[in-house]
Amino acid sequence: MSHLGELGLCMVHITAQNYPTEKQSLIHIIDREADSVYHLREWDAAGHPFLVRMRGYSGVTRDGKTYKAQELEREPNYSFYKNVYYQGKQVAETEVVLTRESNAKRAKGGIPR
């Protein structure tokens, strides 16, 4: 099993621990190493909330228009949820849709890695 497949199993295990409380939410933070459309869609379908630091060249759609992820920082339609900083820059959020096809790498036997 790939490390992304194992990450999905970890999400299931952590969610089963009932860690989130009324005042806290469980959000899985995914680095761009795991920017795999196949796995992101799988985790979303399973109901796992996550935040992804995407590769700058990854294509996304917002409000019907297609962008490279790095172009979104120049667009005004994002929000600052809390004062969170990463490498000296304030972190913002926006909702996007991944419209590109997923090409899951497959191990022997045709099972997605």
PyMOL commands that place a pseudoatom at each C-alpha (Angstrom):
pseudoatom trace, name=CA, resn=MET, resi=1, chain=A, elem=C, hetatm=0, pos=[0.000, 0.000, 0.000]
pseudoatom trace, name=CA, resn=SER, resi=2, chain=A, elem=C, hetatm=0, pos=[1.265, 3.485, -0.799]
pseudoatom trace, name=CA, resn=HIS, resi=3, chain=A, elem=C, hetatm=0, pos=[1.873, 6.170, 1.800]
pseudoatom trace, name=CA, resn=LEU, resi=4, chain=A, elem=C, hetatm=0, pos=[-1.259, 7.973, 0.522]
pseudoatom trace, name=CA, resn=GLY, resi=5, chain=A, elem=C, hetatm=0, pos=[-3.312, 4.822, 0.998]
pseudoatom trace, name=CA, resn=GLU, resi=6, chain=A, elem=C, hetatm=0, pos=[-1.917, 4.562, 4.517]
pseudoatom trace, name=CA, resn=LEU, resi=7, chain=A, elem=C, hetatm=0, pos=[-2.789, 8.218, 5.112]
pseudoatom trace, name=CA, resn=GLY, resi=8, chain=A, elem=C, hetatm=0, pos=[-6.416, 7.431, 4.289]
pseudoatom trace, name=CA, resn=LEU, resi=9, chain=A, elem=C, hetatm=0, pos=[-6.382, 4.623, 6.865]
pseudoatom trace, name=CA, resn=CYS, resi=10, chain=A, elem=C, hetatm=0, pos=[-4.896, 7.036, 9.426]
pseudoatom trace, name=CA, resn=MET, resi=11, chain=A, elem=C, hetatm=0, pos=[-7.738, 9.491, 8.737]
pseudoatom trace, name=CA, resn=VAL, resi=12, chain=A, elem=C, hetatm=0, pos=[-10.278, 6.766, 9.442]
pseudoatom trace, name=CA, resn=HIS, resi=13, chain=A, elem=C, hetatm=0, pos=[-8.482, 5.765, 12.656]
pseudoatom trace, name=CA, resn=ILE, resi=14, chain=A, elem=C, hetatm=0, pos=[-8.145, 9.338, 13.955]
pseudoatom trace, name=CA, resn=THR, resi=15, chain=A, elem=C, hetatm=0, pos=[-11.784, 10.131, 13.161]
pseudoatom trace, name=CA, resn=ALA, resi=16, chain=A, elem=C, hetatm=0, pos=[-12.872, 7.005, 15.060]
pseudoatom trace, name=CA, resn=GLN, resi=17, chain=A, elem=C, hetatm=0, pos=[-11.149, 8.342, 18.196]
pseudoatom trace, name=CA, resn=ASN, resi=18, chain=A, elem=C, hetatm=0, pos=[-13.877, 11.015, 18.502]
pseudoatom trace, name=CA, resn=TYR, resi=19, chain=A, elem=C, hetatm=0, pos=[-11.190, 13.623, 19.075]
pseudoatom trace, name=CA, resn=PRO, resi=20, chain=A, elem=C, hetatm=0, pos=[-13.146, 16.668, 17.867]
pseudoatom trace, name=CA, resn=THR, resi=21, chain=A, elem=C, hetatm=0, pos=[-15.172, 18.410, 20.529]
pseudoatom trace, name=CA, resn=GLU, resi=22, chain=A, elem=C, hetatm=0, pos=[-17.878, 21.049, 20.288]
pseudoatom trace, name=CA, resn=LYS, resi=23, chain=A, elem=C, hetatm=0, pos=[-15.180, 23.736, 20.393]
pseudoatom trace, name=CA, resn=GLN, resi=24, chain=A, elem=C, hetatm=0, pos=[-12.654, 22.001, 18.139]
pseudoatom trace, name=CA, resn=SER, resi=25, chain=A, elem=C, hetatm=0, pos=[-12.751, 20.534, 14.663]
pseudoatom trace, name=CA, resn=LEU, resi=26, chain=A, elem=C, hetatm=0, pos=[-10.567, 17.834, 13.220]
pseudoatom trace, name=CA, resn=ILE, resi=27, chain=A, elem=C, hetatm=0, pos=[-8.935, 18.954, 9.981]
pseudoatom trace, name=CA, resn=HIS, resi=28, chain=A, elem=C, hetatm=0, pos=[-6.279, 16.885, 8.251]
pseudoatom trace, name=CA, resn=ILE, resi=29, chain=A, elem=C, hetatm=0, pos=[-3.434, 19.020, 6.882]
pseudoatom trace, name=CA, resn=ILE, resi=30, chain=A, elem=C, hetatm=0, pos=[-2.062, 17.593, 3.662]
pseudoatom trace, name=CA, resn=ASP, resi=31, chain=A, elem=C, hetatm=0, pos=[1.221, 18.770, 2.182]
pseudoatom trace, name=CA, resn=ARG, resi=32, chain=A, elem=C, hetatm=0, pos=[1.677, 19.128, -1.556]
pseudoatom trace, name=CA, resn=GLU, resi=33, chain=A, elem=C, hetatm=0, pos=[3.509, 15.802, -1.637]
pseudoatom trace, name=CA, resn=ALA, resi=34, chain=A, elem=C, hetatm=0, pos=[0.033, 14.253, -1.352]
pseudoatom trace, name=CA, resn=ASP, resi=35, chain=A, elem=C, hetatm=0, pos=[-1.558, 16.481, -4.015]
pseudoatom trace, name=CA, resn=SER, resi=36, chain=A, elem=C, hetatm=0, pos=[-3.164, 13.474, -5.707]
pseudoatom trace, name=CA, resn=VAL, resi=37, chain=A, elem=C, hetatm=0, pos=[-6.585, 14.131, -7.231]
pseudoatom trace, name=CA, resn=TYR, resi=38, chain=A, elem=C, hetatm=0, pos=[-7.523, 10.480, -6.863]
pseudoatom trace, name=CA, resn=HIS, resi=39, chain=A, elem=C, hetatm=0, pos=[-6.814, 10.453, -3.123]
pseudoatom trace, name=CA, resn=LEU, resi=40, chain=A, elem=C, hetatm=0, pos=[-8.237, 13.932, -2.454]
pseudoatom trace, name=CA, resn=ARG, resi=41, chain=A, elem=C, hetatm=0, pos=[-11.520, 12.853, -4.054]
pseudoatom trace, name=CA, resn=GLU, resi=42, chain=A, elem=C, hetatm=0, pos=[-11.475, 9.600, -2.101]
pseudoatom trace, name=CA, resn=TRP, resi=43, chain=A, elem=C, hetatm=0, pos=[-10.967, 11.432, 1.216]
pseudoatom trace, name=CA, resn=ASP, resi=44, chain=A, elem=C, hetatm=0, pos=[-13.631, 14.031, 0.375]
pseudoatom trace, name=CA, resn=ALA, resi=45, chain=A, elem=C, hetatm=0, pos=[-16.153, 11.304, -0.492]
pseudoatom trace, name=CA, resn=ALA, resi=46, chain=A, elem=C, hetatm=0, pos=[-15.412, 9.664, 2.871]
pseudoatom trace, name=CA, resn=GLY, resi=47, chain=A, elem=C, hetatm=0, pos=[-16.226, 12.950, 4.642]
pseudoatom trace, name=CA, resn=HIS, resi=48, chain=A, elem=C, hetatm=0, pos=[-12.716, 13.725, 5.878]
pseudoatom trace, name=CA, resn=PRO, resi=49, chain=A, elem=C, hetatm=0, pos=[-12.190, 17.503, 6.156]
pseudoatom trace, name=CA, resn=PHE, resi=50, chain=A, elem=C, hetatm=0, pos=[-8.743, 18.519, 4.962]
pseudoatom trace, name=CA, resn=LEU, resi=51, chain=A, elem=C, hetatm=0, pos=[-6.616, 21.480, 4.010]
pseudoatom trace, name=CA, resn=VAL, resi=52, chain=A, elem=C, hetatm=0, pos=[-4.124, 21.083, 1.184]
pseudoatom trace, name=CA, resn=ARG, resi=53, chain=A, elem=C, hetatm=0, pos=[-0.996, 23.056, 0.412]
pseudoatom trace, name=CA, resn=MET, resi=54, chain=A, elem=C, hetatm=0, pos=[-1.127, 22.505, -3.341]
pseudoatom trace, name=CA, resn=ARG, resi=55, chain=A, elem=C, hetatm=0, pos=[1.519, 22.692, -5.997]
pseudoatom trace, name=CA, resn=GLY, resi=56, chain=A, elem=C, hetatm=0, pos=[1.441, 26.120, -7.630]
pseudoatom trace, name=CA, resn=TYR, resi=57, chain=A, elem=C, hetatm=0, pos=[0.826, 24.728, -11.092]
pseudoatom trace, name=CA, resn=SER, resi=58, chain=A, elem=C, hetatm=0, pos=[-2.153, 22.544, -10.076]
pseudoatom trace, name=CA, resn=GLY, resi=59, chain=A, elem=C, hetatm=0, pos=[-5.321, 23.457, -11.930]
pseudoatom trace, name=CA, resn=VAL, resi=60, chain=A, elem=C, hetatm=0, pos=[-8.465, 24.287, -9.967]
pseudoatom trace, name=CA, resn=THR, resi=61, chain=A, elem=C, hetatm=0, pos=[-11.843, 25.841, -10.758]
pseudoatom trace, name=CA, resn=ARG, resi=62, chain=A, elem=C, hetatm=0, pos=[-13.475, 28.604, -8.743]
pseudoatom trace, name=CA, resn=ASP, resi=63, chain=A, elem=C, hetatm=0, pos=[-16.716, 30.318, -9.715]
pseudoatom trace, name=CA, resn=GLY, resi=64, chain=A, elem=C, hetatm=0, pos=[-16.630, 28.574, -13.097]
pseudoatom trace, name=CA, resn=LYS, resi=65, chain=A, elem=C, hetatm=0, pos=[-13.178, 29.901, -14.048]
pseudoatom trace, name=CA, resn=THR, resi=66, chain=A, elem=C, hetatm=0, pos=[-10.042, 27.755, -14.233]
pseudoatom trace, name=CA, resn=TYR, resi=67, chain=A, elem=C, hetatm=0, pos=[-6.863, 28.907, -12.483]
pseudoatom trace, name=CA, resn=LYS, resi=68, chain=A, elem=C, hetatm=0, pos=[-3.457, 27.606, -11.592]
pseudoatom trace, name=CA, resn=ALA, resi=69, chain=A, elem=C, hetatm=0, pos=[-3.337, 27.457, -7.794]
pseudoatom trace, name=CA, resn=GLN, resi=70, chain=A, elem=C, hetatm=0, pos=[-0.564, 30.082, -7.681]
pseudoatom trace, name=CA, resn=GLU, resi=71, chain=A, elem=C, hetatm=0, pos=[-2.796, 32.546, -9.581]
pseudoatom trace, name=CA, resn=LEU, resi=72, chain=A, elem=C, hetatm=0, pos=[-5.422, 32.543, -6.833]
pseudoatom trace, name=CA, resn=GLU, resi=73, chain=A, elem=C, hetatm=0, pos=[-3.309, 34.680, -4.516]
pseudoatom trace, name=CA, resn=ARG, resi=74, chain=A, elem=C, hetatm=0, pos=[-3.754, 37.573, -6.969]
pseudoatom trace, name=CA, resn=GLU, resi=75, chain=A, elem=C, hetatm=0, pos=[-7.532, 37.182, -7.009]
pseudoatom trace, name=CA, resn=PRO, resi=76, chain=A, elem=C, hetatm=0, pos=[-9.554, 39.132, -4.415]
pseudoatom trace, name=CA, resn=ASN, resi=77, chain=A, elem=C, hetatm=0, pos=[-12.100, 36.416, -3.648]
pseudoatom trace, name=CA, resn=TYR, resi=78, chain=A, elem=C, hetatm=0, pos=[-10.550, 34.730, -0.609]
pseudoatom trace, name=CA, resn=SER, resi=79, chain=A, elem=C, hetatm=0, pos=[-10.910, 35.176, 3.121]
pseudoatom trace, name=CA, resn=PHE, resi=80, chain=A, elem=C, hetatm=0, pos=[-8.794, 35.154, 6.245]
pseudoatom trace, name=CA, resn=TYR, resi=81, chain=A, elem=C, hetatm=0, pos=[-10.424, 32.845, 8.772]
pseudoatom trace, name=CA, resn=LYS, resi=82, chain=A, elem=C, hetatm=0, pos=[-7.969, 33.439, 11.606]
pseudoatom trace, name=CA, resn=ASN, resi=83, chain=A, elem=C, hetatm=0, pos=[-4.549, 35.010, 12.016]
pseudoatom trace, name=CA, resn=VAL, resi=84, chain=A, elem=C, hetatm=0, pos=[-2.494, 32.096, 10.748]
pseudoatom trace, name=CA, resn=TYR, resi=85, chain=A, elem=C, hetatm=0, pos=[0.950, 32.643, 9.246]
pseudoatom trace, name=CA, resn=TYR, resi=86, chain=A, elem=C, hetatm=0, pos=[3.154, 30.337, 7.218]
pseudoatom trace, name=CA, resn=GLN, resi=87, chain=A, elem=C, hetatm=0, pos=[6.730, 31.359, 6.388]
pseudoatom trace, name=CA, resn=GLY, resi=88, chain=A, elem=C, hetatm=0, pos=[5.903, 34.952, 7.310]
pseudoatom trace, name=CA, resn=LYS, resi=89, chain=A, elem=C, hetatm=0, pos=[2.815, 35.232, 5.084]
pseudoatom trace, name=CA, resn=GLN, resi=90, chain=A, elem=C, hetatm=0, pos=[-0.772, 35.256, 6.294]
pseudoatom trace, name=CA, resn=VAL, resi=91, chain=A, elem=C, hetatm=0, pos=[-2.716, 32.168, 5.241]
pseudoatom trace, name=CA, resn=ALA, resi=92, chain=A, elem=C, hetatm=0, pos=[-6.011, 32.673, 3.407]
pseudoatom trace, name=CA, resn=GLU, resi=93, chain=A, elem=C, hetatm=0, pos=[-8.689, 30.267, 2.263]
pseudoatom trace, name=CA, resn=THR, resi=94, chain=A, elem=C, hetatm=0, pos=[-10.964, 29.864, -0.706]
pseudoatom trace, name=CA, resn=GLU, resi=95, chain=A, elem=C, hetatm=0, pos=[-13.147, 27.038, -1.932]
pseudoatom trace, name=CA, resn=VAL, resi=96, chain=A, elem=C, hetatm=0, pos=[-12.172, 25.422, -5.222]
pseudoatom trace, name=CA, resn=VAL, resi=97, chain=A, elem=C, hetatm=0, pos=[-13.189, 22.431, -7.296]
pseudoatom trace, name=CA, resn=LEU, resi=98, chain=A, elem=C, hetatm=0, pos=[-10.674, 19.981, -8.725]
pseudoatom trace, name=CA, resn=THR, resi=99, chain=A, elem=C, hetatm=0, pos=[-11.854, 19.389, -12.267]
pseudoatom trace, name=CA, resn=ARG, resi=100, chain=A, elem=C, hetatm=0, pos=[-8.852, 17.618, -13.726]
pseudoatom trace, name=CA, resn=GLU, resi=101, chain=A, elem=C, hetatm=0, pos=[-8.881, 13.893, -14.301]
pseudoatom trace, name=CA, resn=SER, resi=102, chain=A, elem=C, hetatm=0, pos=[-7.318, 11.641, -11.753]
pseudoatom trace, name=CA, resn=ASN, resi=103, chain=A, elem=C, hetatm=0, pos=[-4.757, 9.155, -12.905]
pseudoatom trace, name=CA, resn=ALA, resi=104, chain=A, elem=C, hetatm=0, pos=[-4.154, 6.946, -9.920]
pseudoatom trace, name=CA, resn=LYS, resi=105, chain=A, elem=C, hetatm=0, pos=[-0.844, 5.157, -10.060]
pseudoatom trace, name=CA, resn=ARG, resi=106, chain=A, elem=C, hetatm=0, pos=[-1.589, 1.488, -9.848]
pseudoatom trace, name=CA, resn=ALA, resi=107, chain=A, elem=C, hetatm=0, pos=[0.350, -1.290, -8.234]
pseudoatom trace, name=CA, resn=LYS, resi=108, chain=A, elem=C, hetatm=0, pos=[0.477, -4.782, -9.647]
pseudoatom trace, name=CA, resn=GLY, resi=109, chain=A, elem=C, hetatm=0, pos=[-3.039, -6.159, -9.867]
pseudoatom trace, name=CA, resn=GLY, resi=110, chain=A, elem=C, hetatm=0, pos=[-4.575, -2.793, -10.786]
pseudoatom trace, name=CA, resn=ILE, resi=111, chain=A, elem=C, hetatm=0, pos=[-5.138, -1.620, -7.209]
pseudoatom trace, name=CA, resn=PRO, resi=112, chain=A, elem=C, hetatm=0, pos=[-4.605, 2.161, -6.711]
pseudoatom trace, name=CA, resn=ARG, resi=113, chain=A, elem=C, hetatm=0, pos=[-1.549, 2.930, -4.616]
for i in range(1, 113): cmd.bond("trace and resi %d" % i, "trace and resi %d" % (i + 1))
show_as sticks, trace
zoom trace
